[in-house]
């Protein structure tokens, strides 16, 4: 077994602040002018208990190959079955959200006779997550080490690392591949970032040069993934954990954490935290200890698992522990390790409405539950926020109606997120139903991409011109229906992003030039 040691002076590739990079990472970024550099901030790191994935990062901002070798050693070569058995010993699960047993996925790909591919999913997509960006930016060789270990074990033809084009993670991992001289074996694929870009089918399509959206039917990567080949697809943290497991061995790996879920987990803590960070914690750590370490106040509750996760009430969060089992017992799911405490100054229902609208706009529009159902869910929640008791019953029906009916898991995750707010914040719901407000503004504690702040779009009618032709209802049936006299009635207060092209076409084709598009409230 290799003993991990730490030398007194660590060789570090420095990274500058948001404006740019220096060292090999900067060279890699400037060598490929295709993706423009996105000004990401290097995520800060904290540790509660023994550091595994983040070992050494308290002393440096980015580990080059020499520093990585000094801190982590080199993972031993293993056969596919030996690696799968090792993963089985600690019940290693994927860290991208689904928590699928890694050994089962590994064996499924091993059994294929065709050429194989290892695919690293480092395209977070989730606005509230930073752990993959942190790994690629600060300790990229750990991710590469795990991916190479898996590739060599199953005899894979190539490793593909998918990350956000133009981001610091893209530049950093590209530099690490160049430093190792393995460009012939490892390809870094820059993809467009969307919420659904990290979904397995969408990721494979992006890497294959197609539009990065779910394929609309169940396609298992182990059967047909990158270039149609059997593909071992897992999250960046999963491969980093695999490297640590192979180097330490199962017994030492399980020295920390719970017996059922040994090891550590990476959490992205944001929201009301005054010291937001990616935190490495041993499983079984109380959630309140994580929040205290990041100087976060719980307020009304904590979102756990991201925007396809669930809200925990303040009482539930106070007794929850960080593990799949611990969070599930509290009423949530750990997912990709996203922790967003609300604090006490913002309206929790308003925060949920913001994200519900964003999730509806992020739909790929392939099926009715996404294209039609999610905007309706967001609209009903907004009406509840405004005090409509009728909309509350309608919301439950609409949210239940999209579950299990989508072409991917986006409707299910969005429904879970919205419905969990009703359970976690009953007092706030009551205040809104009684008074149309809880008295608190919406501060935007839940992070969203900049486009969320774009002006809202509405359809309006100049009634002095409208002659009741009815063409608008034919061209935009998801937005317009006709009353008993044949005049347009709008079913939505605002036009969701996926329907804006439809709205513009209806405006352009209006025979009387009566239909208009207006921006703002």
TORVEXMAR-90903 format. One record per residue: residue in three letters; x, y, z of N, C-alpha, C in turn. Coordinates in steps of 0.02 Angstrom, whole numbers, plus 50000, padded with zeros to 5 digits. Example, Ala and Ser with C-alpha at 12.3 -4.5 7.8 and 13.67 -1.06 7.14 Angstrom:
2
ALA506604971650390506154977550390506604983550390 SER506424988850354506844994750357506455000250394 
//
This chain:
521
UNK500424994050000500005000050000500445006250000 UNK500235011149963500625017349959500465021750018 UNK500985024350051500885029050106500855036050080 UNK500355039850099500285046750077500715051150122 UNK501135055250092501555059750130501455066850104 UNK501675071650144501605078550125502275081950136 UNK502545084950084503195088150092503095095250119 UNK503645098150143503595104750174503445110150123 UNK503765109750065503625114650014503245111449957 UNK502645113949944502225111149892502265115449830 UNK502385112249773502385115849710501665117249690 UNK501515123549676500835125649664500795129549599 UNK500285128149559500135132449503499645137749527 UNK499855144049532499405149149560498855150949512 UNK498285152549540497725155149501497575162249525 UNK497455166649479497275173449499496525173649514 UNK496265179449529495555180349545495125179649484 UNK494525182549486494045181549433494265183649364 UNK494745188249360494915191049295495315186249251 UNK495665181349281496065177049238496495172149275 UNK496975169049240497385163749268498105165049250 UNK498555161849288499265161949271499515154849271 UNK500145153849250500435147249250500175142949193 UNK500265136249197500055131749143499315132349126 UNK498905133549177498185134149163498065139949116 UNK498425145449125498345151149080498575149449010 UNK499125145549005499375143648939498865139448902 UNK498545134748940498045130548908497455134648884 UNK497265139648925496685143748906496845147948845 UNK497445150648842497615155048786497775151048722 UNK497965144548731498135140648672497525138748631 UNK496945138648663496335136748628495855142648629 UNK495845146648576495435152748577494695151448567 UNK494495145148557493795143748540493305146048594 UNK493355143348657492875145648706493135151848742 UNK492745157248746492955163148782493005161548857 UNK493465164748891493575163348962493005166049004 UNK492695161749044492165163849089492475165649156 UNK492325171449184492655173749245492395170349307 UNK492545163949317492335160449377492805162049435 UNK492515162349495492915163149555493155156249578 UNK493775155749601494025149449627493655147849692 UNK493285142349696492885140949755493325139749816 UNK493185143149872493545141849934493365134949961 UNK493805132150001493725125350027493775125450103 UNK493335121450136493385120350208493355112850221 UNK493615110950278493615103850296493355102950367 UNK492915098050376492685096050443492895088850452 UNK493415087850491493685081150499494255079950450 UNK494475073650444495045072050400494905073950328 UNK495395077050296495325079050226495565073450181 UNK495185071650132495365066550084495425069750015 UNK494865071649985494875074749919495195081649920 UNK495135085049977495405091949981496065092250019 UNK496375086550030497015086550067497525090950031 UNK497845095250068498355099650042498105106250015 UNK497455106950005497195113049975497175118850024 UNK497255117350089497295122750137497945126650129 UNK498445123650096499095126850087499205129550017 UNK498775127749969498895130049901498235130949864 UNK498265134549810497655135949771497545130849716 UNK498075127849689498005122749638498605118049640 UNK498475111549639499005106649641499215104749571 UNK499865105549557500115102849494500265095449504 UNK500555092149454500645084949458501125082949514 UNK501665086749523502145084949576501815085549645 UNK501455090949656501115091849720500595086349731 UNK500245084449678499745079149683500075072549703 UNK500645070949671500995064749686501235064749759 UNK501495070349782501735070649851501165069649901 UNK500585072449885500025072149932499635065549927 UNK499505063249866499065057549856499405051249832 UNK500035051649813500355045749785500075044049717 UNK500155037749697499895035449633499455029349645 UNK498865029449618498415023849627498685017649593 UNK498675011849625498935005749595498495003349538 UNK498795000249487498404997349433497994991449459 UNK497384990949436496944985649459496544982849400 UNK496344976549406495894973649356495194976449367 UNK494784975549318494104977949325493724974749382 UNK493794968249390493444964849444493714966749513 UNK494394967549518494684969749581494434976749600 UNK494384981149551494154987949564493414987849585 UNK493014983749551492304983249568492224980449638 UNK492624975449656492584972449723492774977549776 UNK493274981649761493484986849808492924991849818 UNK492594993849764492034998549769491464995449808 UNK491354988949798490824985449835490954985449910 UNK491594984749930491764984350001491534990450040 UNK491534996350008491335002450042490675005050015 UNK490335000949974489705002949943489755009849911 UNK490265010649869490355017149836489775018649789 UNK489495024549795488945026749753489155032849713 UNK488825033949656488955039849616488785046149655 UNK489165051449646489075057649683488755063149642 UNK488445061249586488125066249545487395067549563 UNK487115063549608486425064649628486015058349632 UNK486115053649584485705047649583485945042249631 UNK486575042649653486855037949702486815030749678 UNK486955029549614486945022849586487585019149606 UNK487545012749625488145009049645488665008949589 UNK489265011349605489775011949554490005005149528 UNK490065000149573490294993549552489814990449501 UNK489174991449510488684988549464488764991649395 UNK488864998249393488955001649329489614999349296 UNK490144998549337490784996349311490734989449280 UNK490394984849314490334978049288489914977849224 UNK489414982249221488994982449161489394984249100 UNK489854989149107490274991149051490804985849036 UNK491084982849089491594977649080491344971949037 UNK490694970449043490414964749007490324965848933 UNK490444971848908490364973348837491004971548799 UNK490924968748739491494966748699491754972348655 UNK491364977548644491564983048601492084987448636 UNK492374992248598492794997348629492395001148681 UNK492735003448733492385006748789492665013748799 UNK492255017948831492425024848846492295026248919 UNK492715030148951492585032749018492395040049012 UNK491825041949037491585048849032491505051949101 UNK491845057549112491815061149176491325066949169 UNK490805066849209490305072149209490505077649257 UNK490805082849230490995088649271490625094849248 UNK490055093849214489645099449190489065100349237 UNK489185103949291488695104149345488005106449322 UNK487965111949286487315114349264486905117449320 UNK486935114449379486565116749438486865123349463 UNK486485128849463486765135349484487025135449556 UNK486765131149599486955131349669487545126749686 UNK487845123649636488395118849648489065121449623 UNK489595120149661490275122149641490785116649651 UNK490575110749673491075105749692491475103049633 UNK491155102149576491525099749518492005105049493 UNK491785111349493492225116849474492825117149521 UNK492705116149586493255116149634493745110549619 UNK493505104549607493955098849594494375100049532 UNK494065102149478494435103149415494915109049421 UNK494715114049458495125120149463495705119249511 UNK495585115749567496095115749619496475109149625 UNK496145103549610496505097149614496305092649555 UNK496455095049494496225091449434496535084549426 UNK497145083549451497475077149441497135071549480 UNK496775073249534496425068049572495845065249530 UNK495495069549494494955067349451495235063149393 UNK495775065749363496085062149307496335055349330 UNK496635055149390496905048749417496355043549422 UNK495785045549449495235040849456494965038549390 UNK494915043149342494655041349276495135036649240 UNK495785037949245496285033449214496285026649247 UNK496205026549312496165020149349495595015849322 UNK495015018949314494435015349288494545013249215 UNK494825017749175494935016349104495415010449096 UNK495965010449133496445004949128496144998349153 UNK495704998749204495414992749232494944989349183 UNK494584993149143494094990149096494344990149024 UNK494964992549014495244992748947494894997748902 UNK494725003548929494365008648890494825011848837 UNK494525013548782494895016548726495085023748740 UNK494665027348778494775034548788494415036748851 UNK494695042148881494365045648936494135052448909 UNK493515054148923493245060748903493025064348967 UNK493285070348976493085074449034492665080249007 UNK492025080149025491555085249000491465090549052 UNK491595096749033491525102349079491295108549040 UNK491165113949076490885119949045491405123249001 UNK491245124248938491705127448892491875134448915 UNK492515136048917492735142748935492815143949009 UNK492625139049051492695140049123493395138549147 UNK493525140649210494185139349239494315131849247 UNK493775127949260493865120849264494095117849199 UNK493825120249143494025118049077494755119449065 UNK494965125549080495665127449069496135123549115 UNK495935122749178496365119449227496465112049210 UNK495925108549194495995101349180496345100249113 UNK496255104949066496615104449002497365105049014 UNK497555109649059498265110549076498535104349110 UNK498125101149153498345095149188498455089349139 UNK498015088749089498095083549038498745084848999 UNK498865091148982499485092848946500095091448989 UNK500055092849053500625091749098500795084349102 UNK500305080049100500415072849102500625069949034 UNK500515073748981500675071348914500225065748892 UNK499575066248909499105060748893498545063248847 UNK498685068248808498185070948762497925065748712 UNK498325060648698498105055348652497585050748685 UNK497555050848752497115046248788496525049948821 UNK496625056248837496115059948874495905066048833 UNK495255066748822494975072448787494565076648835 UNK494675083148834494265087748874493745090848828 UNK493115089548842492575091948799492215097748833 UNK492235103548802491895109448829491175109548802 UNK490685110048847489995110048827489635116248851 UNK489065117648822488665123448842488315121848908 UNK488335126448955488045125249021487305126949022 UNK486895122049040486185122949055486015118649115 UNK485435119749144485255115749202485245108349185 UNK484985106749125484915099649106485545096849073 UNK486085100949068486675098649032487035092949067 UNK486925092249134487255086849170486875080349170 UNK486255080349144485875074149139486245069449092 UNK486265063049109486695058349073486605058348998 UNK485985057748975485855057648903486035064148870 UNK485885069748904486055076348876486805077148871 UNK487175074748922487895075348921488205071348863 UNK487965065348854488225061148799488095064648732 UNK487495067348723487335070848661487795076848651 UNK487935080548704488385086348698489085084148676 UNK489345078948708490015076548692490035073948620 UNK489475071348596489445068748527489305074248476 UNK489295080548499489205086048452488485087648435 UNK488015084848474487305086248463487065091348512 UNK486425093248508486135097948555486115094548624 UNK486345098148674486395095348741485745095148779 UNK485305090648759484675089648793484525082248797 UNK484105080048844483955072948849483685070148783 UNK483845063948767483665061148702482925059848694 UNK482525060348747481805059248740481605051948749 UNK482075047448756481935040448769482515037748811 UNK482395032348846482905029648890483465026448851 UNK484055029448855484655026648823485195025948876 UNK485385019848892485885018748944486585019648914 UNK486995023848948487665025148924488075018748920 UNK487935013948964488325007748963488185003748899 UNK487625005248867487455001848803487695006048743 UNK487545012548745487725016948689487835023948716 UNK488475025748722488645032348749489035036448700 UNK489645038448719490065042548676490225038748612 UNK490075041848555490185038748489489825032148481 UNK489285031248519488905025048515489225019148551 UNK489765020248587490125014848620489895014048693 UNK489985008148722489835007248793490245012148835 UNK489915015848879490245021448914490125020948989 UNK490675021249026490645021649099490575029049118 UNK489975031149137489825038149150489725039149224 UNK490115043649253490015045349323490275052449336 UNK490105055049394490255061849413490985062949431 UNK491225069149425491925070649439492125068649510 UNK491685070049559491855068149628491905060549635 UNK491505056849598491525049549602492215046949582 UNK492485049749528493155047549505493695049649554 UNK493625055649584494105057749635494075053149695 UNK493465051349716493395046749772493695039949755 UNK493625037749692493895031349671494655031249677 UNK494965036749658495695037249663495915036749736 UNK495565040249780495735040049851495625033049879 UNK495075029849860494925023049884495465018149862 UNK495665018449799496165013749774496835014749807 UNK496995020949824497645022449855497645020449928 UNK497105021849963497085020350035496905013050049 UNK496505010050006496215003450021495575004250060 UNK495164999150059494494999650089494515000850164 UNK494984997650199494994998250272495165005350294 UNK495675008350265495855015150284495345020150258 UNK495055018850200494545023350173493955023650222 UNK493795018050253493215017650297493375019750369 UNK493975022350381494155024850448493715030750468 UNK493455034350420493025040050435492335038750405 UNK491835042350431491155041650406490765036550445 UNK490185034750420489755029850453489905022850427 UNK489685017850463489795010950441489425009450376 UNK488835012350369488425011150310488665015150250 UNK488925021250262489155025650209489835028450227 UNK490355024350222491015026650243491305031950198 UNK491795035650225492155040650186491905047750198 UNK492055052050150491865059050154491425060950095 UNK491145066850099490725069350045490865076850037 UNK490815079149975490895086249961490215089649960 UNK490165095249994489555099149997489695106249971 UNK489235108949932489265116049914488775119749958 UNK489035124150000488625127850048488595135150026 UNK487985137650014487905144549991487335147850028 UNK486875151049991486295154250022486485159550071 UNK486235158950134486355164050185487055163650215 UNK487455158850194488125158050223488555164250212 UNK488845166850265489305172450259489995170250236 UNK490135163850243490765160950220490615154950176 UNK490305156050117490125150450073490745146750051 UNK490675140250041491265136150023491045129349999 UNK491515125849968491455118649958491765115450019 UNK491365111450054491575108650118491635101050112 UNK492205098350134492285091050137492145088950208 UNK491655084450216491465082050283491425074550283 UNK491565071650341491445064450350490705063250354 UNK490465057850322489755056250327489575055150401 UNK488975057150419488755056750488488845063250526 UNK489175068150496489265074750527488595078350532 UNK488435081350589487795085050594487775090750544 UNK487195091750514487125097150465487235103850497 UNK487025104650561487115111150593487855112950600 UNK488295107850607489015109250612489285112050546 UNK489025109550490489225112150425488995119350417 UNK488375120750437488115127550432488505132350477 UNK488675130150537489075134350583489755135850553 UNK490065130850522490735131850493490725136950437 UNK490155137650403490095142450348489725148750369 UNK489625149550435489315155550464488625156750431 UNK488225151550429487575151850398487025151450450 UNK486495155250438485905154850480485365151050442 UNK485025146650477484525142450445483905146350425 UNK483665150750470483055154350456482465149550451 UNK482065150150398481475145850391481645138750371 UNK482225137750340482385131050318483005130650276 UNK483155124650251483755123350212483555119250151 UNK483775121350092483695117350032484265112450028 UNK484115106050022484625100750019484535096849954 UNK485085095949918485055092049856484975096149794 UNK484935102749800484885107049742484175108049718 UNK484105110349656483445112349630483025106349608 UNK483305100449611482915094349605482895090749673 UNK483065094449725483065091649793482435093649830 UNK482505095049894481915096549935482105101349992 UNK481615105150012481685109550070481625105550135 UNK482055107150183481975104650251481765110450295 UNK481285109350338481095114550386481675115750434 UNK481645121250471482185122850518482255117250570 UNK481695114550594481715109150644482045102950615 UNK481865101150554482155095150523482895096150511 UNK483095102050489483805103350475484225103050539 UNK483925104850595484295105150658484515098250681 UNK484175092950661484345086250684484615081750628 UNK484665084450567484895080450510485645079250513 UNK485855073550487486565072050480486735071350406 UNK487365072750389487565072750319487735065650296 UNK487265062550264487335056050231486705055050191 UNK486705050350146486095048950109485535046950157 UNK485705042450204485205040150251484985045750298 UNK485455049650322485285054950370484845060250341 UNK484985062350280484575067450247483885064650229 UNK483875058350207483235055150190482785054650252 UNK483075053050310482685052550371482405059450392 UNK482745064850371482505071550386481985073950336 UNK481875070050282481365071850233481635074550168 UNK482285074150157482585076750095482995071350060 UNK483435073550017483905068949985484565072749974 UNK485115069249986485765072549982485935074649911 UNK485745070549862485865072349792486595073749779 UNK486725079349746487405081249728487745085349782 UNK487475085249844487805088449900487745096049901 UNK487155098549883487035105849883486645107749945 UNK486905112549982486595114850044486485122350040 UNK485845124450040485695131550034485245133750092 UNK485535136250147485135138950202484825145650182 UNK484205146650204483835152650183484035158950223 UNK484165158150288484205164150330483495166550345 UNK483435172050381482785174250402482515180550370 UNK482845183050319482655189550292482285189250225 UNK482205183250197481905182750131481275178350134 UNK480835179250086480215175350083480345168550052 UNK480245163150088480405156550060479965154650000 UNK479335156850000478895155249945479115159149883 UNK479295165449892479535169349835480175166549806 UNK480625164049849481235160949825481075154749784 UNK480585150949807480395144849771480075146549704 UNK479675151849702479375154049639479915155849588 UNK480425159549609480965161449563481275155349531 UNK481435150349572481775144449546481295140249504 UNK480655139849524480165136049485480095138949415 UNK480095145549409480065148649343480695147149302 UNK481265147349336481895145749302481895138549276 UNK481675133949318481665126849299481175125749240 UNK480615129249241480145128649185480465131049120 UNK480855136449125481185139149065481755134749041 UNK482025130549086482585126249068482365119749034 UNK481715118849028481465112848994481715112448922 UNK481845106448899482025105548829481425105348784 UNK480815105548813480205106148774480025099848735 UNK480265094048757480145087948718479495084448735 UNK479215086048793478615082448815478135087248849 UNK477505085248853476995089548883477125091248955 UNK477315086348998477435088049068477955093549078 UNK478465093849035478965099249040478715105549005 UNK478505104848943478345110648901477735114448927 UNK477235110648951476615113648974476545113449050 UNK476715107749079476585106749150477005111149196 UNK477665111749182478095115549227477935122949230 UNK477795126249172477575133249177476925133949217 UNK476475129149211475855129349249475985128549324 UNK476445124149342476635123249412476915129849440 UNK477375132949404477665139249426477135144649433 UNK476675144949385476135149949387475675148849447 UNK475495142649460475065141249517475395143249583 UNK476045141749589476405143649650476425151249658 UNK476515154849602476505162149605475825164749628 UNK475295161449607474625163449628474505161849702 UNK474785156349726474755154849797475115160349837 UNK475685162449812476065167749844475655174249848 UNK475225175249797474815181249796474175180549837 UNK474045174549865473495173649911472915169549886 UNK473005165849831472455161849803472425154949834 UNK471895153549873471805146949902471625141849848 UNK471255143949797471085139449742471705137049706 UNK472195141649698472815139849664473215134649702 UNK473125134449769473495129549809473275122449791 UNK472615121349786472375114849765472585113249693 UNK472555118349651472755117549581473495115749576 UNK473905118849619474625117549618474765110249634 UNK474435107549685474545100549704474365095849646 UNK473805097449614473585093249558474085093649500 UNK474295099749483474755100649427475435097449441 UNK475685098349502476335095549518476315087949518 UNK475775085149543475705077849542475625075349470 UNK475315079449428475185077349359475795076649315 UNK476345080049333476945079549291477415073949313 UNK477305071349374477765066349401477705059749363 UNK478285057049344478315050549312478095050449240 UNK477965056349210477695056449142478165059849093 UNK478735062249116479185065949072479655061449033 UNK479975064548983480475060948943481135060248981 UNK481215064149035481805063649078481555065049150 UNK482005065849196481815066749266481705074049285 UNK481745078649237481665085749253480975087349283 UNK480425084849255479775086249287479725083449358 UNK479995077349369479955074349435480345078449486 UNK480955080449468481365084249514481065091049530 UNK480795094349479480485100849489479865100249534 UNK479465095249521478865094049562479055092849634 UNK479565088749645479785087349714480005093749749 UNK480395097849715480635104049743480055108649764 UNK479575109449719479015114049733478575111449789 UNK478385105049786477945102249837478275102149906 UNK478935101449908479275101349973479215108050008 UNK479135113549970479045120150000478395120550038 UNK477875117150012477235117150047477285113650114 UNK477685108350117477765104650179478235108150228 UNK478755111350202479255114450245479045121250273 UNK478615124850236478445131650256477685132550263 UNK477345128450303476615129150309476385135850338 UNK476765138550385476575145050414476625150650363 UNK477135150250321477215155350269476655154850218 UNK476475148650200475915147750153475275150750182 UNK475155149550246474555152250278474555159850277 UNK475135162850291475185170150289475025172950220 UNK475285169750169475155172050101474415171150082 UNK474115165750104473405164650088472965169650125 UNK473165171550185472755176250224472855183550203 UNK473485185250187473645192350176473945193850108 UNK474075188650067474385189850002475125191250006 UNK475405190650066476125191750077476305189350147 UNK476945187750156477185186050223477535192050255 UNK477565197550217477865203650243478605204350230 UNK478905199250198479625199550184479745199950109 UNK480255203750089480415203950017480765197549995 UNK480865196949930481245191349902481935193849884 UNK482435191549920483115194249911483525190349859 UNK483275184849834483655181049785484225177149818 UNK484075173949874484585169949909484785163749869 UNK484295160849833484455155149791484775157649727 UNK485385155349712485745158049653485425155749588 UNK485395160349540485165158849473485625162149422 UNK485665159549362486075162649310485815169649294 UNK486235173849262486035180749248485405181349207 UNK485265176549162484685177249119484035177149158 UNK484065174849221483455174749262483205181849274 UNK483665186749268483475193749280483235197249218 UNK483175193849162482925196949101482205199149111 UNK481985204449078481295206749087480795201349068 UNK480245201149104479715196449087479365198749023 UNK479105194048986478775195448923478035193748930 UNK477595198248907476875197148911476565198248842 UNK476025194848829475615196248770475065201248789 UNK474955206248747474415211048759474025211848694 UNK473435214848699473015216048641472805223348638 UNK472865226348579472585232948567471855231748546 UNK471395232748594470695231048581470365235648530 UNK470675241348515470385245648463470505242648394 UNK470975237948390471135234848325470855227748319 UNK470825224048374470655216948372469965215848340 UNK469925211348291469305209848255469085202548266 UNK469415199048314469205192248330469335187248275 UNK469885187948238470045183048186470175176048215 UNK470475175848274470615169348306471245165948284 UNK471625169248239472245166148214472755165248270 UNK472775169848318473265169548372473195163148412 UNK472565160848423472455154748462472685148548423 UNK472675149048356472915143448316473675143248315 UNK473985149148312474715149448309475045148448377 UNK474705150348430474995149848498474495146548545 UNK474325140248534473805137048575474005136248648 UNK474665136248662474895135648731474845142248770 UNK474695147648734474675154248765473995157648760 UNK473625156148707473005159748693472435154848680 UNK471855156448709471235153048689470705158448677 UNK470155156548647469645161348629469045160848676 UNK468755166748691468155166748732467545165048688 UNK466945165448718466355163348681466195167848622 UNK466505173748619466395178348563466965178048511 UNK467455173648524467995172848476468575177648487 UNK468605180748545469145185448559469675182048604 UNK470315184248598470855180748634470835181648709 UNK470995176248744471085176348817471755173048830 UNK472165176148874472835173548888472815169048950 UNK473085163048942473085158248997473655159249046 UNK474135163649029474725164649073474855172049080 UNK475085174049140475255181049151475865183049111 UNK476345178549106476965179949069477085174249020 UNK477505175548971477665170548920478315167048940 UNK478275160548956478895156848973479385157048915 UNK480025156348931480555156948881480455152248822 UNK480215146048836480155141148782479585142848734 UNK479145147548753478575149448710478665156148676 UNK479235159448685479305166248660479335166548583 UNK479635161548553479635161348480478925160548454 UNK478535156248486477835155348467477445161848474 UNK477575165548529477225171948540477405177048486 UNK478045177448469478255182248417477935180648350 UNK477885174248334477575172348270476845174348269 UNK476495173248325475795175148328475705182648318 UNK476165186548348476135193848341476255195848268 UNK476755192748237476925194448168476355192748119 UNK475965187448134475455185148089474755188048103 UNK474685192048156474025194848173473765199248115 UNK473205197548084472965201448026472805208648042 UNK472585209948104472385216748123472935220648158 UNK473525217548166474085220648202473885222648272 UNK473455218448303473195220148369473595216748425 UNK473895211048410474265207348461474965210348469 UNK475175211248531475815214448546476205210248597 UNK476865211248596477295208548649477545214348690 UNK477455213848756477695219148801478185216148850 UNK478675220048871479175217848920479045221348986 UNK479255217749040479175220649106478495218949135 UNK478395221149197477775219649233477215224349212 
//
